[in-house]
Amino acid sequence: MRVLVTGGAGFIGSHLVEALVARGDTVTVIDNVSTGNLENLASVKEKIQIVNGDIRDNVLIESLTEKTDLIFHLAAALGVNTILESTLESISTNIVGSEIILTSAAKNKKRIVIASTSEIYGKNPKQPLSESDDRVIGAPQKIRWSYSDAKAIEEAIATTLFLRQALPVTTARLFNTVGPRQSANYGMVLPKLVLSALKNEPLIVFGDGKQTRVFCHVNDAVRGLLALADSQKSIGDVFNIGGVGEISIKDLATKVIEATGSKSEIKLLDYQKAYPAGFEDMARRVPDISKIKSVIGWQPEHDIDSIIADVITYFKTK
Ligand SMILES: NC(=O)c1ccc[n+]([C@@H]2O[C@H](COP(=O)([O-])OP(=O)(O)OC[C@H]3O[C@@H](n4cnc5c(N)ncnc54)[C@H](O)[C@@H]3O)[C@@H](O)[C@H]2O)c1
C-alpha cells in the first residue's frame, strides 16, 4: 500500500513509519519539522519519501493525497508549552491543517485515520473516560483548552465528512503516549523526569503530585493505529487508545529515580509558578479501552516499568 503519514518525523509518527516500512508499505512523510526531527527517521530514510512541507499547503496536500491509498494524519501542534507559547500558530495548524487534510481525503476518496487526543474530555471528573462521554472544558481564556477545542473541531469535520461524503475515516483518541524519541522540550512529563534523573537534578512535579495519569507505550499505540486502519468496522467511529495502570505523577517520579539509580530528589512546584494564572489541570485521566478491545481486539502490552526502562535506555544512548 502507498501510505501518507502527516507528522511522520514526530515522536509517534516516526514509530508508525517504521512499522509501515517493516510490513512492506511505500511510505511518504509530510512534516514541517517544527517539533519533529528527521533523525527520528534515520533507520528508514533510504526507504521512504520525506516531504518537508506544511499541512496547510493546499496544493501540496492535494498532490500527495492523490498518490496515496491510506493516510495517517498525525501532524499537529501539541504539548502544553507549545500551545501556551505559540497559540495562534497551534490553532491554525490543528484546525486549518486538519480541515485541508480531511477535505482532500474526502475529495479523493481515501481511507484516513486521524490522531485525536484525550484532551478532548477536558476536566470531566467521570473516570474512566469512554468515547461518548461529555467534554468538560474551561473558559477559552485558559489557553490550554484551545488544543482540546481545535482537536474537537477536527473530529467534528471528520464526522461530518463521513456522514455527508462517505469519507472512510477513523478517529483514534490517544491518551498519554510515551516512549523513545518523545521530546522533553514541549511539556511532556516522562521524558522531562527521566532527563532530570539522569543528570541528578531535581525532578519537578507540579502541584501535590497526586494527579494521576495512565501511560501507553508508543509501540502499543502504533499497533492500535494500524489495526484501526485495517478494520472496516472502525470506519466512521472513534476509539480511545490508552494504557493500563493508573499512577500518580509523584509515584512516577519515584519510579524514575529508582530505575535510573539517580541521586535526584522530587521537588513539588505550584502550578502558578510554572504556568499562567488560572492554569487548570485534571486530577485523573483514565481511558476506558473496552470499545477498541471489543471491536478490533487491541489492548496494550507494556506496563509502566517497561515503558520507563525503554525511555531511560533511549536517553542514555542518544
Ligand atoms: N504524544 C501523546 O501523548 C499524544 C496524546 C494524544 C494525542 N496525540 C496526537 O498524536 C499526534 C502525534 O503526536 P506526537 O506526540 O508524535 O507529537 P510530535 O510533536 O512529535 O509530532 C507532531 C509532528 O507534526 C509536525 N507538524 C506540526 N505542525 C505541522 C504542520 N503545520 N505541517 C506539517 N507538519 C507539522 C511536527 O514537526 C511533528 O513532527 C498528534 O496529532 C497529537 O495531537 C499525541
Ligand as a Chemical Component Dictionary entry (heavy atoms), coordinates in Angstrom:
data_LIG
# 
_chem_comp.id                   LIG 
_chem_comp.type                 NON-POLYMER 
_chem_comp.pdbx_formal_charge   0 
_chem_comp.three_letter_code    LIG 
# 
loop_
_chem_comp_atom.comp_id 
_chem_comp_atom.atom_id 
_chem_comp_atom.alt_atom_id 
_chem_comp_atom.type_symbol 
_chem_comp_atom.charge 
_chem_comp_atom.model_Cartn_x 
_chem_comp_atom.model_Cartn_y 
_chem_comp_atom.model_Cartn_z 
_chem_comp_atom.pdbx_ordinal 
LIG N1  N1  N 0  2.108  12.058 22.484 1  
LIG C1  C1  C 0  0.940  11.989 23.074 2  
LIG O1  O1  O 0  0.850  11.666 24.276 3  
LIG C2  C2  C 0  -0.340 12.270 22.312 4  
LIG C3  C3  C 0  -1.530 12.171 23.026 5  
LIG C4  C4  C 0  -2.709 12.443 22.360 6  
LIG C5  C5  C 0  -2.699 12.743 21.011 7  
LIG N2  N2  N 1  -1.525 12.823 20.346 8  
LIG C6  C6  C 0  -1.593 13.173 18.925 9  
LIG O2  O2  O 0  -0.708 12.344 18.186 10 
LIG C7  C7  C 0  -0.165 13.063 17.088 11 
LIG C8  C8  C 0  1.350  12.944 17.088 12 
LIG O3  O3  O 0  1.875  13.498 18.298 13 
LIG P1  P1  P 0  3.383  13.289 18.777 14 
LIG O4  O4  O 0  3.349  13.025 20.217 15 
LIG O5  O5  O -1 4.069  12.358 17.870 16 
LIG O6  O6  O 0  3.931  14.783 18.623 17 
LIG P2  P2  P 0  5.143  15.356 17.733 18 
LIG O7  O7  O 0  5.177  16.824 18.046 19 
LIG O8  O8  O 0  6.366  14.583 17.953 20 
LIG O9  O9  O 0  4.608  15.120 16.264 21 
LIG C9  C9  C 0  3.865  16.067 15.533 22 
LIG C10 C10 C 0  4.564  16.232 14.200 23 
LIG O10 O10 O 0  3.797  17.132 13.386 24 
LIG C11 C11 C 0  4.700  18.009 12.742 25 
LIG N3  N3  N 0  3.974  19.245 12.413 26 
LIG C12 C12 C 0  3.498  20.170 13.279 27 
LIG N4  N4  N 0  2.868  21.151 12.619 28 
LIG C13 C13 C 0  2.950  20.835 11.291 29 
LIG C14 C14 C 0  2.487  21.463 10.108 30 
LIG N5  N5  N 0  1.814  22.626 10.145 31 
LIG N6  N6  N 0  2.753  20.863 8.918  32 
LIG C15 C15 C 0  3.455  19.703 8.870  33 
LIG N7  N7  N 0  3.908  19.061 9.959  34 
LIG C16 C16 C 0  3.653  19.616 11.161 35 
LIG C17 C17 C 0  5.822  18.231 13.752 36 
LIG O11 O11 O 0  7.028  18.703 13.179 37 
LIG C18 C18 C 0  5.967  16.835 14.338 38 
LIG O12 O12 O 0  6.892  16.064 13.615 39 
LIG C19 C19 C 0  -0.694 14.493 17.212 40 
LIG O13 O13 O 0  -1.787 14.666 16.341 41 
LIG C20 C20 C 0  -1.153 14.592 18.641 42 
LIG O14 O14 O 0  -2.190 15.526 18.811 43 
LIG C21 C21 C 0  -0.332 12.605 20.971 44 
# 
loop_
_chem_comp_bond.comp_id 
_chem_comp_bond.atom_id_1 
_chem_comp_bond.atom_id_2 
_chem_comp_bond.value_order 
_chem_comp_bond.pdbx_ordinal 
LIG N1  C1  SING 1  
LIG C1  O1  DOUB 2  
LIG C1  C2  SING 3  
LIG C2  C3  SING 4  
LIG C2  C21 DOUB 5  
LIG C3  C4  DOUB 6  
LIG C4  C5  SING 7  
LIG C5  N2  DOUB 8  
LIG N2  C6  SING 9  
LIG N2  C21 SING 10 
LIG C6  O2  SING 11 
LIG C6  C20 SING 12 
LIG O2  C7  SING 13 
LIG C7  C8  SING 14 
LIG C7  C19 SING 15 
LIG C8  O3  SING 16 
LIG O3  P1  SING 17 
LIG P1  O4  DOUB 18 
LIG P1  O5  SING 19 
LIG P1  O6  SING 20 
LIG O6  P2  SING 21 
LIG P2  O7  DOUB 22 
LIG P2  O8  SING 23 
LIG P2  O9  SING 24 
LIG O9  C9  SING 25 
LIG C9  C10 SING 26 
LIG C10 O10 SING 27 
LIG C10 C18 SING 28 
LIG O10 C11 SING 29 
LIG C11 N3  SING 30 
LIG C11 C17 SING 31 
LIG N3  C12 SING 32 
LIG N3  C16 SING 33 
LIG C12 N4  DOUB 34 
LIG N4  C13 SING 35 
LIG C13 C14 SING 36 
LIG C13 C16 DOUB 37 
LIG C14 N5  SING 38 
LIG C14 N6  DOUB 39 
LIG N6  C15 SING 40 
LIG C15 N7  DOUB 41 
LIG N7  C16 SING 42 
LIG C17 O11 SING 43 
LIG C17 C18 SING 44 
LIG C18 O12 SING 45 
LIG C19 O13 SING 46 
LIG C19 C20 SING 47 
LIG C20 O14 SING 48 
# 
